[in-house]
Amino acid sequence: MLAATNFFHIDDLLVQIYNSEVEMALSVAQITQRYLQQVLNEQDTAAVLLATGNSQLKFLDALIALGGIDWSRITLFHLDEYLGISADHAASFRRYLRERVEKRIAPLEFHYIEGDTLQPVTECDRYTKLLQAQPIDLCCLGVGENGHLAFNDPTVANFQDPYSVKLVKLDNANRQQQVNTGHFPNIESVPQYAFTVTITMICSAKKIICLAPERRKANVVKEMLQGAITTDCPASILRQQPQATLFLDINSASLL
């Protein structure tokens, strides 16, 4: 078990810092493995919400490589998807998770948000019912450079959201991040709208694991932990979640 080089609480949020992104990913994989094993020892099945993005890659690879998890008893969901994008589009989160996760572990079920639906409001209702059919045992998150959780940008985030899934307009900072990380060639090609699981649904999870490595996350990590708890930085809400842990590497923690 790799130990964090530093750990502390900010309000209710546990923060753990590692020497490198690789060490962080391996440690989080081990923590997640043990947690899911414990859940499955206590109940027949589990439900997990997964994130996508570069922050999750090493973690997901490490978690799958560890083994020791009966994925056939786990139902998987994901946090967000672009509106109007097909499941085989290079930037589709469904494609990301199908190729990087589902094909490698054969879960009980993997419920995907159908981004190319012709009835987006109906799709929000369908996915809400699937999410609410059981408690969410684990939610895995990243943090956007503008502080977003899933696609809850500052412009649309609501800490008392009455919805579990909603359709939102992405802000330009978020859309530019998708370009900067290589998912789209330019901002014009990034969809303007997306489905997202809401912050209230995220915070209902029994355990929340948030990974925010890399130097490009240093500014938002500082704002998230040292600024006010406000929708101006949606990720700051994690400071009020005792079931949440934020995992950083020395680069993302460099401004703390």
C-alpha positions as CSV (number, residue, x, y, z in Angstrom):
1,M,0.0,0.0,0.0
2,L,1.5,3.3,-1.1
3,A,1.2,6.0,1.6
4,A,0.4,9.6,1.0
5,T,3.3,12.0,1.6
6,N,0.9,14.4,3.3
7,F,-2.8,14.3,4.4
8,F,-5.1,16.7,6.1
9,H,-8.7,17.8,6.4
10,I,-10.2,21.0,4.9
11,D,-13.5,21.3,6.6
12,D,-15.1,17.8,6.2
13,L,-12.9,16.8,3.2
14,L,-9.9,14.5,3.5
15,V,-7.0,15.5,1.2
16,Q,-4.2,13.2,0.4
17,I,-1.1,14.2,-1.6
18,Y,1.3,11.8,-3.4
19,N,4.8,12.2,-4.9
20,S,3.6,11.5,-8.4
21,E,0.4,10.8,-10.4
22,V,1.4,7.2,-10.8
23,E,1.7,6.7,-7.0
24,M,-1.6,8.5,-6.5
25,A,-3.3,6.3,-9.1
26,L,-2.0,3.0,-7.6
27,S,-3.0,4.0,-4.0
28,V,-6.5,5.1,-5.1
29,A,-6.9,1.9,-6.9
30,Q,-6.0,-0.1,-3.8
31,I,-8.4,2.0,-1.7
32,T,-11.2,1.5,-4.2
33,Q,-10.5,-2.2,-4.5
34,R,-10.8,-2.7,-0.7
35,Y,-13.9,-0.5,-0.4
36,L,-15.7,-2.4,-3.2
37,Q,-14.7,-5.7,-1.7
38,Q,-16.2,-4.6,1.6
39,V,-19.4,-3.4,0.0
40,L,-19.9,-6.7,-1.8
41,N,-19.2,-8.6,1.4
42,E,-22.1,-6.7,3.0
43,Q,-24.6,-6.7,0.1
44,D,-25.4,-8.6,-3.1
45,T,-24.6,-5.9,-5.6
46,A,-23.1,-2.4,-5.8
47,A,-23.6,0.7,-8.0
48,V,-20.7,2.9,-9.1
49,L,-20.7,6.3,-10.9
50,L,-17.5,6.7,-13.1
51,A,-15.9,9.8,-14.5
52,T,-13.9,10.1,-17.7
53,G,-11.0,12.4,-18.7
54,N,-7.2,12.2,-18.4
55,S,-7.3,12.3,-14.6
56,Q,-8.9,8.9,-14.5
57,L,-6.8,7.0,-17.0
58,K,-4.0,5.7,-14.7
59,F,-6.4,5.0,-11.9
60,L,-8.8,2.9,-14.0
61,D,-5.9,1.0,-15.5
62,A,-4.5,0.3,-12.0
63,L,-7.9,-0.7,-10.6
64,I,-8.7,-3.2,-13.4
65,A,-5.1,-4.6,-13.2
66,L,-5.4,-5.2,-9.5
67,G,-8.3,-7.7,-9.9
68,G,-10.0,-9.0,-6.8
69,I,-13.3,-7.3,-7.6
70,D,-16.4,-9.3,-8.7
71,W,-17.5,-6.9,-11.4
72,S,-20.4,-9.2,-12.4
73,R,-22.1,-7.9,-9.2
74,I,-21.5,-4.2,-10.0
75,T,-23.8,-1.9,-12.0
76,L,-21.9,1.1,-13.6
77,F,-23.1,4.5,-14.5
78,H,-21.3,7.6,-15.9
79,L,-21.4,11.2,-15.0
80,D,-21.9,13.0,-18.3
81,E,-22.1,13.0,-22.1
82,Y,-22.2,15.5,-24.9
83,L,-25.5,16.2,-26.5
84,G,-25.7,15.1,-30.2
85,I,-22.6,13.0,-30.1
86,S,-22.6,9.3,-31.3
87,A,-21.4,6.5,-29.2
88,D,-18.5,5.8,-31.6
89,H,-17.3,9.5,-31.8
90,A,-13.6,9.8,-30.7
91,A,-14.6,12.1,-27.8
92,S,-17.7,10.2,-26.7
93,F,-17.6,9.3,-23.0
94,R,-19.5,6.2,-23.8
95,R,-16.7,5.1,-26.2
96,Y,-14.1,6.0,-23.5
97,L,-15.8,3.8,-20.9
98,R,-16.8,1.0,-23.2
99,E,-13.2,0.5,-24.4
100,R,-11.3,1.3,-21.2
101,V,-13.6,-0.3,-18.7
102,E,-16.6,-2.3,-19.8
103,K,-14.8,-4.5,-22.4
104,R,-12.2,-5.4,-19.8
105,I,-14.3,-6.2,-16.8
106,A,-17.8,-7.4,-17.9
107,P,-19.9,-5.6,-15.2
108,L,-23.4,-6.7,-14.2
109,E,-24.7,-3.7,-16.3
110,F,-23.3,-0.5,-17.7
111,H,-26.0,2.1,-18.1
112,Y,-24.9,4.8,-20.6
113,I,-26.3,8.3,-21.2
114,E,-27.5,8.2,-24.9
115,G,-26.0,11.5,-26.1
116,D,-27.4,11.2,-29.6
117,T,-31.0,10.7,-28.4
118,L,-33.7,12.5,-30.3
119,Q,-35.5,13.3,-27.0
120,P,-33.0,14.7,-24.5
121,V,-35.6,15.6,-21.9
122,T,-36.9,12.0,-21.9
123,E,-33.3,10.8,-21.7
124,C,-32.8,12.8,-18.5
125,D,-35.9,11.1,-17.0
126,R,-34.8,7.7,-18.1
127,Y,-31.3,8.0,-16.6
128,T,-32.7,9.6,-13.4
129,K,-34.9,6.5,-12.8
130,L,-31.9,4.2,-13.4
131,L,-29.8,6.2,-10.9
132,Q,-32.5,6.4,-8.3
133,A,-33.3,2.7,-8.4
134,Q,-30.6,1.9,-5.8
135,P,-28.1,3.8,-3.6
136,I,-24.9,4.8,-5.3
137,D,-22.1,3.1,-3.4
138,L,-19.2,5.0,-5.0
139,C,-18.7,8.0,-7.2
140,C,-15.4,8.6,-8.9
141,L,-14.7,12.2,-9.9
142,G,-12.3,14.6,-11.5
143,V,-12.2,18.4,-11.2
144,G,-12.4,20.7,-14.2
145,E,-10.0,23.6,-14.6
146,N,-13.0,25.9,-14.0
147,G,-13.9,23.9,-10.9
148,H,-16.6,21.8,-12.5
149,L,-17.8,18.5,-11.2
150,A,-19.1,16.4,-14.1
151,F,-20.5,19.1,-16.4
152,N,-21.7,21.2,-13.6
153,D,-19.9,24.4,-14.6
154,P,-20.0,27.5,-12.4
155,T,-22.7,28.9,-14.7
156,V,-25.1,26.0,-14.1
157,A,-24.1,24.4,-10.8
158,N,-26.7,24.2,-8.1
159,F,-25.8,22.9,-4.7
160,Q,-29.6,22.3,-4.0
161,D,-30.4,21.0,-7.4
162,P,-33.9,19.4,-7.6
163,Y,-32.8,17.2,-10.5
164,S,-30.6,14.2,-10.6
165,V,-29.7,14.5,-14.3
166,K,-30.0,17.7,-16.5
167,L,-29.1,19.2,-19.8
168,V,-26.7,22.1,-19.6
169,K,-24.9,24.6,-21.8
170,L,-21.2,24.3,-21.4
171,D,-19.2,27.4,-20.7
172,N,-16.3,28.4,-22.9
173,A,-13.6,27.6,-20.3
174,N,-14.9,24.0,-20.1
175,R,-15.1,23.7,-23.9
176,Q,-11.6,25.0,-24.3
177,Q,-10.3,22.5,-21.8
178,Q,-11.7,19.7,-24.0
179,V,-9.6,21.1,-26.8
180,N,-6.5,21.6,-24.7
181,T,-6.6,17.9,-23.5
182,G,-6.9,16.7,-27.1
183,H,-10.5,15.6,-27.3
184,F,-11.4,18.0,-30.0
185,P,-9.4,19.9,-32.7
186,N,-10.9,23.3,-31.9
187,I,-13.5,25.0,-29.7
188,E,-16.0,25.2,-32.6
189,S,-16.1,21.4,-32.8
190,V,-16.9,21.0,-29.1
191,P,-20.7,20.5,-28.5
192,Q,-22.3,23.5,-26.7
193,Y,-24.7,21.3,-24.6
194,A,-24.3,18.2,-22.5
195,F,-26.0,15.9,-20.1
196,T,-24.7,15.9,-16.6
197,V,-25.5,14.1,-13.3
198,T,-26.1,16.9,-10.9
199,I,-24.2,17.9,-7.8
200,T,-27.0,16.7,-5.5
201,M,-26.9,13.3,-7.1
202,I,-23.1,13.2,-6.8
203,C,-23.2,14.2,-3.1
204,S,-25.7,11.4,-2.4
205,A,-23.1,8.7,-3.1
206,K,-22.0,6.8,0.0
207,K,-18.3,7.3,-0.9
208,I,-16.7,9.9,-3.2
209,I,-13.2,9.6,-4.6
210,C,-11.9,12.7,-6.5
211,L,-8.7,12.7,-8.4
212,A,-7.1,15.9,-9.5
213,P,-3.4,15.4,-10.6
214,E,-1.2,17.6,-12.9
215,R,0.1,21.1,-12.6
216,R,-2.7,22.5,-14.8
217,K,-5.1,21.7,-11.8
218,A,-3.0,23.6,-9.2
219,N,-5.0,26.9,-9.5
220,V,-8.4,25.3,-9.2
221,V,-7.2,23.0,-6.3
222,K,-6.1,26.1,-4.4
223,E,-9.4,27.9,-5.1
224,M,-11.4,24.7,-4.2
225,L,-9.7,24.3,-0.9
226,Q,-8.8,27.8,0.2
227,G,-11.6,29.9,-1.3
228,A,-15.3,30.2,-0.4
229,I,-17.7,27.2,-0.7
230,T,-19.6,28.6,-3.7
231,T,-20.9,27.6,-7.1
232,D,-18.2,29.9,-8.5
233,C,-16.0,26.8,-7.9
234,P,-18.5,23.9,-7.8
235,A,-15.8,21.4,-6.6
236,S,-15.7,23.4,-3.3
237,I,-18.9,21.6,-2.2
238,L,-16.8,18.5,-1.5
239,R,-15.5,20.3,1.6
240,Q,-19.0,19.6,3.1
241,Q,-18.9,15.9,2.2
242,P,-17.3,13.8,5.0
243,Q,-17.6,10.7,2.7
244,A,-15.3,12.4,0.2
245,T,-11.5,12.2,-0.3
246,L,-9.5,14.4,-2.7
247,F,-6.4,12.9,-4.1
248,L,-3.6,15.1,-5.4
249,D,0.0,14.8,-6.7
250,I,2.7,17.2,-5.8
251,N,2.1,19.2,-9.0
252,S,-1.6,19.8,-8.4
253,A,-0.9,20.6,-4.7
254,S,2.0,23.0,-5.5
255,L,0.1,26.2,-4.7
256,L,-1.3,25.0,-1.3
